[in-house]
Amino acid sequence: MRVLIWASLLGFVCGIALSLIFKAWLPMAPYIRKFMSPSTAFFIFLKNVSLATLICYGGVVFALVELWISKFQRVYKVLEKGVRPLYAIMAKFQPEYAKLTPVWKTCNFSISFFSTGCIFLIFVLISLYFTLFLLFGLGLELLKFIPHLTLEVSTFIVSANAALATAKELKLLILKEEESTFIEKCKSSLTDKSTWKKLLTCYVILFFAAFVEMIVSYL
């Protein structure tokens, strides 16, 4: 959870910095949707459900894809060159993984930083949008966004926290580079009942958040 807090704070600060840059380029205030139809609210619900699921399981899925691609040596050698800078970054935060082979370094990066990166980007966008509203004198309009955004962000953080809990178990297998056991554990994590209970609860909250956003848009 500490990692997610730092990712949120860093994203918030970066969003403010970007908004100050974009303010000089934007000729007018950001677009504000006046009224939201039920179909639009349902689309937003589906989008947020997809995002919450991606945050929770994206790192595991990418790790499995990484292992599959590594079977094609020629293709993998080309792709691996593009992610070498990530290895250097990862080594600073997790020096114990520096001696791993490239494929396992990428697997570790996926399960360790994917969900955290998603939370960082979400807070960058929220901070960017909110700061632009304030800079254009639309602070009162922000009040309409607070209820549903609070619900949505809370579900994304829960999803990321579930992903990090899974990552703790998988990291032990990554250090041992046990491919068969790692793949089996990844697949079992995708059907873990406790994780899906958390996600289903998030889905319900996201449905309510979309309903709240639709109602507030008419105020």
Buried (B, 14 or more C-beta within 10 A) or exposed (E): EEBBEEBBEBBBEBBBBBBEEBEEEEEEEBEEEEEBEEEBBBEBBEEBBEBBBBBBBBBBBBBBEBBEBBEEEEEBEEBBEEBEEBBEEBBEEBEEBEEBEBBBBBBBBBBBBBBBBBBBBBBBEBBBBBBBBEBBEBEEBEEBBEBBBEBBBBBBBBBBBBBBBBBEEBBEBBEEEBBEEBBEBBEEBBEBEEBBEBBEEBBEBBBBBBBBBBEBBEE
